[in-house]
Structure formats: structure tokens, C-alpha cells
Amino acid sequence: MAYAEKRGKTWRVRYQLPNGEYASESGFETKQDALDYGRAQETDVKRKVFINPSDGRKLFGEWVTEWLDTMDVAELTVETYRSRLRSVILPHWENTPIGDITSMSYKRWQHQLSRQYKPTYVKGIEGLMRMLLEDAVEEKLIAHNPMPTASKRRRGRHVSVATTDDYVWGTPRQVRLIAENARTLRGLQWYAMVLTAAYTGLRMGEVAGLRRDQLHLLALEYGKSLRVQWQGQWLTEPATHTVNKGETLESIAELRLADVKRAGEISKANDLSAGARLRAGQKIMLPKGFTLTPPKYSSYGTLILPPFLGELLSEVLAVGTHETLVFPSQRGRPLRVDDQFYGRFWKPILVGQDAEPMRRGRKAQPALPAVDGMADMVPHGLRHSHKVWLDDQGHPRVAVEERMRHRLQGVEGTYSHTSPEMELAIARSLQEAWEKSAVEDEEPPQWERRRRSS
């Protein structure tokens, strides 16, 4: 039961916590004020809504560490969380008591983010922050989530809803020009990589993780297909693998790390001998670095390829430099989409570059023309391009979404199905789009022909 005691010129109250121990709060001007506070806390204890004020003194960084230990999500999701925490959230909030995060302090930080990063990235940061704070409320570390909701925003100037897409997408012709630049810069494989992403809608991680055994290139015109099974990611934390019957360290290294030579790393990470026998169901740790993980949202799928792309991929396999992967790096290692990828490959094939002679430590660079309107497109824009093309070609929504490996919700998702004819129609339309893009530069548009004849 709460009781008050005089402490100098003020009063202190002691009240019972849910675990039977006593907590205290000081600084009350009168005995009655102290007792009222203590009795209110004990009432909250009985109602099971008590928030211990001392819990709010826990540093945000400490809460993040505890929170991450409870996560049961895919390795790539954890990697994304850790990246956003490490680069943006923790530098600002790590040493702040979680109870000191207010709506006002959060809004100031939000304004800083909006000036530094693109809206889609800010949205991801905010989603993670909201999750952390909502779970802190669930754990009764704080009474409420200080992040303002849409219905409780402060008054301020009107902000119009963005009407433009954050992603720049390209037409088949623009994508072909980008691919031509890629071939000039780095050869056939990189030309095929751009076209594969655009004409299949694969995410860049899925392109990097595309295994040679996922391509089924039969002799029939529309008998070539691609199976989306993995995505390649560079992980800073070890992933896990559940052993299947008959698997060995070598087969796991080849399957999940795309390199049978890394079997030694797996044995070292798990304190296993080189020839250790594995049992089905056993969970083993994979080493950090390049890892093949399931595709985002487990969006597996088999895609019929337009004939031109099937033939192109057959050429790539014939001259491939990696035993497992279709699209390795220039040095024959797993592809890493990082700053070097953007600076030395992606940006030049979009914005062009002048020819440069060979310099110490760097090869000569060919001249590349800029592709109009594509300067701000990111690699994921190729997937957006694919979706736009399918919609523009008028294919049934269920067939488009299945090709994109999205799940339709509600009644439509339950009763709509994609027929083989729908899939074949998509492949034919993509072939037509490719053939049309290849002749667009050969024949000037109608208005240009009229201008030349006048």
C-alpha cells in the first residue's frame, strides 16, 4: 500500500510494483499529492496497465538490441533492419532514453530525414521506427507511441499528395538503349542482365542470385523459361540453413553460397570437421558474405521467356565465367550491387560518358551516349518498366500480377486464375515489344517523315 514520507521540504511516495517490490517518486509539495500519485500507480497495477516510469529511462539503443534478439523474420529482412538502424536511426536516438522521445522531437528528426533522403527511403525508416515504438508500448516501457498518426498531426501548411511516381521507368526502346550501353561498357553478359531484368521483372537481388540450373532453355520457340528460386544478397550477419536429407557441406555451399569451395567456411562456422555427416532437419549457420536466400515474400515463380531473351541467355551460358551463377561480377565472383556497381556501371549506361584512355589501375573507358529521360532511373525501375508494359498491352490483371509474383487479395485473388494461354500471350507481347524497339531507330516517326518531305 502506498505511503508518503517527508524528504527535506518535499514529500516522497513509495508504492508497490507488480513484482511486489516498491518504487518511489520524489518532489511532491504536500503529503496528499504524494499519496494520490502512489495510489494511482497501484490502481494501474491492479488494472494491469501500469507503466513503470523507470522503464522509460532505458536507452533506445538498449531497447533496439533486445528487440532484434526477438525477431523471427527472413535473413534479408533482418539485414535491412540492421542497415537502417545502423546508418540512420541509432546515430540520432541511440543514447536517448526511450521515454524522452516525444512527438515534437520526432517531428524535428522527421524533417531532417525528408531533407536528406528520398521519400521511399524515409517511409521505410519511419515504418521501422513505428514498429520499434509500438513494441515498446506493448512491453509497457512507454505509455503511448510518440510518433504522430495522420489523424493527430499538428496544424501546418498544406502538403499536397505527390502525383508522380518515385520510380522512373523506361519504354522498350529506352531499355534497349541502356542495354546497348551496358554491352559497350562490359560485354554480352551485362547487356543480357539489363534485358533479363526488364523483360522478366526480376528484382536485382533475384538477378544476382539467378542460378544456371534455373534456366530451362528448350528448343521450342516459346519453350524457354526461367525459375525464380533465389535472390543473392551480401549479409553482414550469418544466415541459417535447415539440412535436407542427403545434403553435405559441399552441396550446401554450392546451393546457398554458390561456391562449393566455401564448404570449409561452413564447417568452421559450425565447429564441424571437413567430412562431417549431417542429419536431416539439422540447423547450421552459414558464413557472412554472399548468400542465396528465398525471394522476397517467398515469391517463387516460373516465367515463360520471349524467344529473343531465351536465345540471348543461351549465349550467356555458353560463355559464362561462373559455374553456378548466370550473372557474376566482372571478376567472376557473385554480383554485389553497391556503390561501385552504381558509380562504374549503372550511372554511365544511363547518363553516358566521354571516352577515357587507360590509366594506372583502370581500363580504358568507351564513350557512351546518354539515354534521354533515364538519368534518375534505379535498377528497380526495370521491374517497374516491365509492369507498365504488361498493363499497356492489356493483359488480364491476374496474369500480370502472377508474372510480377504478387498476390491478389480478396475475391479476385480467390477466384481468378492464370491460364497457359494468358502466360503465352504475355511472352508473345514481350517479343513484339522487343522487335518493335529494335526498328524504332531505323524508321523515323510519322511526324518526322512529314517534316522531311515538306
DOVEXTOR-465121 format. One record per residue (C-alpha): x, y, z. Coordinates in nm, 2 decimals. Layout:
<<X Y Z>>
...
END
This chain:
<<0.00 0.00 0.00>>
<<0.13 0.35 -0.09>>
<<0.28 0.56 0.19>>
<<0.44 0.91 0.20>>
<<0.74 1.04 0.39>>
<<0.90 1.38 0.43>>
<<1.22 1.44 0.25>>
<<1.35 1.78 0.32>>
<<1.10 2.04 0.21>>
<<0.91 1.80 -0.02>>
<<0.74 1.46 0.01>>
<<0.83 1.12 -0.14>>
<<0.58 0.84 -0.21>>
<<0.66 0.47 -0.22>>
<<0.42 0.23 -0.40>>
<<0.41 -0.14 -0.47>>
<<0.51 -0.27 -0.82>>
<<0.36 -0.57 -0.99>>
<<0.65 -0.79 -0.87>>
<<0.59 -0.70 -0.51>>
<<0.89 -0.46 -0.48>>
<<0.85 -0.09 -0.40>>
<<0.93 0.21 -0.62>>
<<0.95 0.57 -0.52>>
<<0.88 0.91 -0.67>>
<<1.00 1.24 -0.50>>
<<0.94 1.61 -0.53>>
<<0.57 1.65 -0.42>>
<<0.48 1.97 -0.23>>
<<0.22 1.80 0.00>>
<<0.17 1.46 0.16>>
<<-0.17 1.43 -0.01>>
<<-0.02 1.49 -0.36>>
<<0.24 1.22 -0.30>>
<<-0.03 0.97 -0.17>>
<<-0.26 1.05 -0.47>>
<<0.02 0.97 -0.71>>
<<0.12 0.65 -0.54>>
<<-0.24 0.52 -0.51>>
<<-0.29 0.60 -0.88>>
<<0.01 0.39 -0.97>>
<<-0.11 0.10 -0.76>>
<<-0.45 0.12 -0.92>>
<<-0.28 0.09 -1.26>>
<<-0.10 -0.21 -1.13>>
<<-0.43 -0.38 -1.03>>
<<-0.58 -0.29 -1.37>>
<<-0.26 -0.43 -1.54>>
<<-0.20 -0.11 -1.73>>
<<0.09 0.01 -1.51>>
<<0.38 0.18 -1.68>>
<<0.69 0.19 -1.46>>
<<0.84 0.54 -1.50>>
<<1.19 0.39 -1.46>>
<<1.15 0.17 -1.76>>
<<1.13 0.48 -1.98>>
<<1.48 0.56 -1.87>>
<<1.61 0.26 -2.08>>
<<1.82 0.39 -2.36>>
<<1.68 0.35 -2.71>>
<<1.99 0.16 -2.82>>
<<1.95 -0.09 -2.54>>
<<1.58 -0.15 -2.65>>
<<1.69 -0.20 -3.01>>
<<1.94 -0.47 -2.90>>
<<1.67 -0.65 -2.71>>
<<1.42 -0.61 -2.99>>
<<1.65 -0.75 -3.26>>
<<1.71 -1.06 -3.05>>
<<1.33 -1.14 -3.06>>
<<1.30 -1.10 -3.44>>
<<1.18 -1.41 -3.63>>
<<1.19 -1.29 -3.98>>
<<1.38 -1.37 -4.30>>
<<1.76 -1.30 -4.30>>
<<1.72 -1.03 -4.56>>
<<1.46 -0.85 -4.35>>
<<1.69 -0.85 -4.05>>
<<1.97 -0.73 -4.27>>
<<1.75 -0.44 -4.39>>
<<1.65 -0.35 -4.03>>
<<2.01 -0.35 -3.92>>
<<2.12 -0.14 -4.21>>
<<1.86 0.13 -4.14>>
<<1.92 0.12 -3.77>>
<<2.30 0.15 -3.81>>
<<2.30 0.42 -4.08>>
<<2.01 0.65 -3.98>>
<<1.81 0.56 -3.66>>
<<2.08 0.48 -3.40>>
<<2.31 0.77 -3.48>>
<<2.03 1.00 -3.37>>
<<1.84 0.81 -3.10>>
<<2.09 0.55 -2.95>>
<<2.17 0.73 -2.63>>
<<1.82 0.88 -2.58>>
<<1.60 0.74 -2.30>>
<<1.31 0.58 -2.48>>
<<1.07 0.77 -2.25>>
<<1.22 1.10 -2.37>>
<<1.12 1.06 -2.73>>
<<0.83 1.30 -2.78>>
<<0.61 1.38 -3.08>>
<<0.79 1.72 -3.11>>
<<1.14 1.57 -3.10>>
<<1.03 1.30 -3.35>>
<<0.89 1.56 -3.59>>
<<1.22 1.76 -3.59>>
<<1.40 1.44 -3.68>>
<<1.15 1.36 -3.95>>
<<1.21 1.70 -4.11>>
<<1.58 1.63 -4.12>>
<<1.52 1.29 -4.29>>
<<1.30 1.45 -4.55>>
<<1.57 1.69 -4.65>>
<<1.84 1.42 -4.67>>
<<1.67 1.12 -4.83>>
<<1.42 1.02 -5.09>>
<<1.05 0.97 -4.98>>
<<1.06 0.60 -5.03>>
<<1.36 0.55 -4.81>>
<<1.22 0.79 -4.54>>
<<0.90 0.58 -4.55>>
<<1.09 0.27 -4.48>>
<<1.28 0.43 -4.19>>
<<0.96 0.56 -4.04>>
<<0.80 0.22 -4.07>>
<<1.08 0.06 -3.87>>
<<1.07 0.33 -3.61>>
<<0.70 0.29 -3.56>>
<<0.74 -0.08 -3.52>>
<<1.01 -0.03 -3.25>>
<<0.80 0.22 -3.06>>
<<0.47 0.02 -3.08>>
<<0.65 -0.29 -2.95>>
<<0.79 -0.07 -2.67>>
<<0.43 0.02 -2.58>>
<<0.34 -0.35 -2.58>>
<<0.62 -0.42 -2.34>>
<<0.50 -0.13 -2.12>>
<<0.82 0.07 -2.15>>
<<0.62 0.37 -2.26>>
<<0.25 0.46 -2.23>>
<<0.20 0.55 -2.59>>
<<0.37 0.58 -2.93>>
<<0.50 0.93 -2.97>>
<<0.50 0.91 -3.35>>
<<0.20 1.13 -3.46>>
<<-0.06 0.95 -3.67>>
<<-0.24 1.10 -3.97>>
<<-0.54 1.19 -3.75>>
<<-0.33 1.36 -3.48>>
<<-0.10 1.58 -3.68>>
<<-0.03 1.93 -3.57>>
<<-0.16 2.22 -3.78>>
<<0.07 2.34 -4.05>>
<<0.09 2.42 -4.41>>
<<-0.09 2.20 -4.66>>
<<0.12 1.94 -4.82>>
<<-0.02 1.81 -5.15>>
<<-0.02 1.44 -5.22>>
<<0.26 1.35 -5.46>>
<<0.12 1.27 -5.80>>
<<0.44 1.15 -5.96>>
<<0.59 0.80 -5.92>>
<<0.91 0.78 -5.72>>
<<1.04 0.53 -5.98>>
<<1.14 0.63 -6.33>>
<<1.05 0.36 -6.58>>
<<1.16 0.32 -6.94>>
<<1.00 0.22 -7.27>>
<<1.12 -0.09 -7.45>>
<<1.33 0.14 -7.67>>
<<1.49 0.32 -7.38>>
<<1.57 -0.01 -7.21>>
<<1.73 -0.14 -7.53>>
<<1.95 0.17 -7.55>>
<<2.05 0.12 -7.19>>
<<2.13 -0.24 -7.26>>
<<2.34 -0.14 -7.57>>
<<2.54 0.09 -7.34>>
<<2.59 -0.19 -7.10>>
<<2.72 -0.41 -7.38>>
<<2.96 -0.14 -7.50>>
<<3.09 -0.10 -7.14>>
<<3.11 -0.46 -7.02>>
<<3.00 -0.70 -7.29>>
<<2.74 -0.96 -7.36>>
<<2.66 -1.07 -7.00>>
<<2.58 -0.72 -6.88>>
<<2.37 -0.65 -7.19>>
<<2.17 -0.96 -7.12>>
<<2.14 -0.87 -6.75>>
<<1.97 -0.54 -6.82>>
<<1.73 -0.71 -7.07>>
<<1.66 -1.00 -6.83>>
<<1.56 -0.76 -6.55>>
<<1.33 -0.56 -6.79>>
<<1.17 -0.85 -6.97>>
<<1.11 -1.07 -6.67>>
<<1.05 -0.82 -6.39>>
<<1.31 -0.98 -6.17>>
<<1.44 -0.78 -5.87>>
<<1.81 -0.70 -5.88>>
<<1.87 -0.95 -5.59>>
<<1.70 -1.22 -5.80>>
<<1.91 -1.13 -6.10>>
<<2.23 -1.15 -5.88>>
<<2.11 -1.49 -5.74>>
<<1.99 -1.64 -6.07>>
<<2.15 -1.99 -6.10>>
<<2.23 -2.16 -6.42>>
<<2.00 -2.45 -6.33>>
<<1.71 -2.21 -6.30>>
<<1.71 -2.16 -6.68>>
<<1.52 -2.42 -6.89>>
<<1.61 -2.34 -7.25>>
<<1.43 -2.59 -7.47>>
<<1.45 -2.58 -7.85>>
<<1.08 -2.48 -7.89>>
<<1.01 -2.11 -7.98>>
<<0.82 -2.05 -7.66>>
<<0.97 -2.34 -7.47>>
<<1.22 -2.14 -7.28>>
<<1.15 -2.04 -6.92>>
<<1.32 -1.91 -6.60>>
<<1.25 -2.02 -6.25>>
<<1.27 -1.76 -5.97>>
<<1.40 -1.96 -5.68>>
<<1.67 -1.74 -5.50>>
<<1.79 -1.39 -5.45>>
<<2.16 -1.32 -5.40>>
<<2.24 -1.09 -5.10>>
<<2.56 -0.99 -4.91>>
<<2.47 -1.04 -4.55>>
<<2.66 -0.90 -4.25>>
<<2.50 -1.15 -4.01>>
<<2.51 -1.53 -4.05>>
<<2.20 -1.69 -4.21>>
<<2.08 -2.04 -4.12>>
<<2.01 -2.34 -4.33>>
<<1.80 -2.64 -4.24>>
<<1.97 -2.96 -4.37>>
<<1.77 -3.17 -4.62>>
<<1.81 -3.54 -4.65>>
<<2.14 -3.64 -4.82>>
<<2.30 -3.29 -4.81>>
<<2.66 -3.24 -4.74>>
<<2.87 -2.94 -4.65>>
<<2.98 -2.92 -5.02>>
<<2.63 -2.94 -5.16>>
<<2.50 -2.68 -4.91>>
<<2.79 -2.45 -5.01>>
<<2.71 -2.49 -5.37>>
<<2.33 -2.44 -5.32>>
<<2.33 -2.15 -5.07>>
<<2.67 -1.98 -5.12>>
<<2.70 -2.06 -5.50>>
<<3.06 -2.18 -5.44>>
<<3.14 -2.54 -5.34>>
<<3.49 -2.41 -5.22>>
<<3.32 -2.23 -4.93>>
<<3.23 -2.56 -4.76>>
<<3.53 -2.51 -4.53>>
<<3.38 -2.18 -4.41>>
<<3.05 -2.36 -4.32>>
<<3.24 -2.63 -4.13>>
<<3.44 -2.36 -3.94>>
<<3.13 -2.16 -3.85>>
<<2.97 -2.47 -3.70>>
<<3.28 -2.63 -3.55>>
<<3.24 -2.93 -3.78>>
<<3.50 -3.15 -3.93>>
<<3.55 -3.13 -4.30>>
<<3.38 -3.46 -4.37>>
<<3.11 -3.43 -4.10>>
<<2.79 -3.62 -4.17>>
<<2.47 -3.40 -4.14>>
<<2.13 -3.52 -4.04>>
<<1.80 -3.41 -4.19>>
<<1.64 -3.12 -4.00>>
<<1.97 -3.00 -3.85>>
<<2.02 -2.63 -3.85>>
<<2.36 -2.49 -3.94>>
<<2.50 -2.14 -3.96>>
<<2.61 -2.01 -4.29>>
<<2.91 -1.77 -4.30>>
<<2.87 -1.40 -4.37>>
<<2.90 -1.27 -4.72>>
<<2.72 -1.37 -5.04>>
<<2.43 -1.59 -4.96>>
<<2.13 -1.72 -5.17>>
<<1.81 -1.66 -4.98>>
<<1.45 -1.72 -5.07>>
<<1.30 -1.44 -5.29>>
<<1.12 -1.15 -5.13>>
<<0.78 -1.26 -4.98>>
<<0.87 -1.61 -5.09>>
<<0.75 -1.50 -5.44>>
<<0.87 -1.81 -5.63>>
<<0.76 -1.85 -5.99>>
<<0.83 -1.98 -6.34>>
<<0.82 -1.73 -6.62>>
<<0.79 -1.80 -7.00>>
<<1.06 -1.61 -7.18>>
<<1.02 -1.43 -7.51>>
<<1.23 -1.61 -7.77>>
<<1.49 -1.34 -7.82>>
<<1.57 -1.35 -7.44>>
<<1.58 -1.72 -7.43>>
<<1.83 -1.73 -7.72>>
<<2.04 -1.45 -7.56>>
<<2.06 -1.64 -7.23>>
<<2.17 -1.95 -7.41>>
<<2.46 -1.74 -7.55>>
<<2.54 -1.62 -7.19>>
<<2.55 -1.97 -7.05>>
<<2.79 -2.08 -7.33>>
<<3.05 -1.81 -7.24>>
<<2.97 -1.79 -6.87>>
<<3.25 -1.73 -6.62>>
<<3.09 -1.88 -6.31>>
<<3.00 -2.24 -6.25>>
<<2.67 -2.16 -6.07>>
<<2.56 -1.81 -6.13>>
<<2.43 -1.66 -6.46>>
<<2.53 -1.30 -6.39>>
<<2.86 -1.29 -6.18>>
<<3.07 -0.98 -6.14>>
<<3.35 -0.88 -6.39>>
<<3.59 -1.08 -6.18>>
<<3.38 -1.39 -6.19>>
<<3.25 -1.36 -5.83>>
<<2.90 -1.31 -5.71>>
<<2.75 -0.98 -5.81>>
<<2.74 -0.71 -5.55>>
<<2.50 -0.41 -5.62>>
<<2.69 -0.15 -5.42>>
<<2.84 0.19 -5.47>>
<<3.09 0.05 -5.73>>
<<2.81 -0.10 -5.93>>
<<2.62 0.23 -5.94>>
<<2.93 0.45 -6.00>>
<<3.12 0.24 -6.25>>
<<2.83 0.06 -6.43>>
<<2.48 0.18 -6.37>>
<<2.51 0.56 -6.39>>
<<2.73 0.56 -6.70>>
<<2.49 0.35 -6.90>>
<<2.21 0.59 -6.82>>
<<2.38 0.94 -6.84>>
<<2.66 0.85 -7.08>>
<<3.03 0.92 -7.05>>
<<3.32 1.05 -7.26>>
<<3.59 0.81 -7.38>>
<<3.89 0.79 -7.14>>
<<4.23 0.64 -7.21>>
<<4.37 0.36 -7.00>>
<<4.50 0.48 -6.67>>
<<4.70 0.32 -6.40>>
<<4.47 0.08 -6.22>>
<<4.18 0.13 -6.45>>
<<4.10 0.01 -6.81>>
<<4.02 0.25 -7.09>>
<<3.66 0.36 -7.09>>
<<3.45 0.38 -7.41>>
<<3.23 0.67 -7.50>>
<<2.86 0.61 -7.42>>
<<2.56 0.82 -7.53>>
<<2.31 0.94 -7.27>>
<<1.96 0.78 -7.28>>
<<1.71 1.06 -7.27>>
<<1.48 1.07 -6.97>>
<<1.66 0.79 -6.79>>
<<1.91 0.98 -6.57>>
<<1.72 0.91 -6.24>>
<<1.62 0.55 -6.30>>
<<1.74 0.30 -6.04>>
<<1.78 -0.07 -6.13>>
<<1.44 -0.15 -5.97>>
<<1.30 0.08 -6.24>>
<<1.34 -0.21 -6.48>>
<<1.09 -0.41 -6.28>>
<<0.85 -0.11 -6.29>>
<<0.90 -0.09 -6.66>>
<<0.80 -0.45 -6.70>>
<<0.48 -0.39 -6.51>>
<<0.39 -0.08 -6.72>>
<<0.45 -0.27 -7.04>>
<<0.22 -0.56 -6.93>>
<<-0.06 -0.32 -6.83>>
<<-0.02 -0.12 -7.15>>
<<-0.05 -0.44 -7.35>>
<<-0.39 -0.50 -7.19>>
<<-0.33 -0.84 -7.03>>
<<-0.57 -0.97 -6.76>>
<<-0.48 -0.83 -6.42>>
<<-0.45 -1.18 -6.26>>
<<-0.19 -1.28 -6.53>>
<<0.01 -0.95 -6.48>>
<<0.02 -0.99 -6.11>>
<<0.12 -1.35 -6.13>>
<<0.40 -1.26 -6.36>>
<<0.51 -1.00 -6.12>>
<<0.47 -1.26 -5.84>>
<<0.23 -1.05 -5.64>>
<<-0.07 -1.20 -5.46>>
<<-0.42 -1.07 -5.54>>
<<-0.63 -1.00 -5.23>>
<<-1.00 -1.07 -5.17>>
<<-1.25 -1.23 -5.41>>
<<-1.04 -1.16 -5.71>>
<<-0.74 -1.34 -5.56>>
<<-0.95 -1.64 -5.47>>
<<-1.14 -1.69 -5.79>>
<<-0.91 -1.55 -6.07>>
<<-0.66 -1.79 -6.22>>
<<-0.39 -1.76 -6.49>>
<<-0.43 -2.00 -6.79>>
<<-0.14 -2.12 -7.00>>
<<-0.28 -1.91 -7.29>>
<<-0.25 -1.60 -7.08>>
<<0.11 -1.67 -7.00>>
<<0.19 -1.74 -7.36>>
<<0.02 -1.42 -7.47>>
<<0.24 -1.22 -7.23>>
<<0.55 -1.38 -7.38>>
<<0.44 -1.30 -7.73>>
<<0.36 -0.94 -7.64>>
<<0.70 -0.90 -7.49>>
<<0.86 -1.04 -7.81>>
<<0.66 -0.80 -8.01>>
<<0.77 -0.51 -7.79>>
<<1.14 -0.61 -7.83>>
<<1.11 -0.64 -8.21>>
<<0.94 -0.30 -8.23>>
<<1.21 -0.14 -8.01>>
<<1.47 -0.28 -8.25>>
<<1.33 -0.10 -8.55>>
<<1.22 0.23 -8.39>>
<<1.55 0.40 -8.47>>
<<1.55 0.26 -8.83>>
<<1.22 0.42 -8.92>>
<<1.16 0.78 -8.82>>
<<0.82 0.85 -8.66>>
<<0.54 0.97 -8.89>>
<<0.57 1.34 -8.79>>
<<0.94 1.33 -8.87>>
<<0.88 1.18 -9.22>>
<<0.62 1.45 -9.29>>
<<0.88 1.72 -9.18>>
<<1.15 1.58 -9.41>>
<<0.91 1.56 -9.71>>
<<0.79 1.92 -9.67>>
END
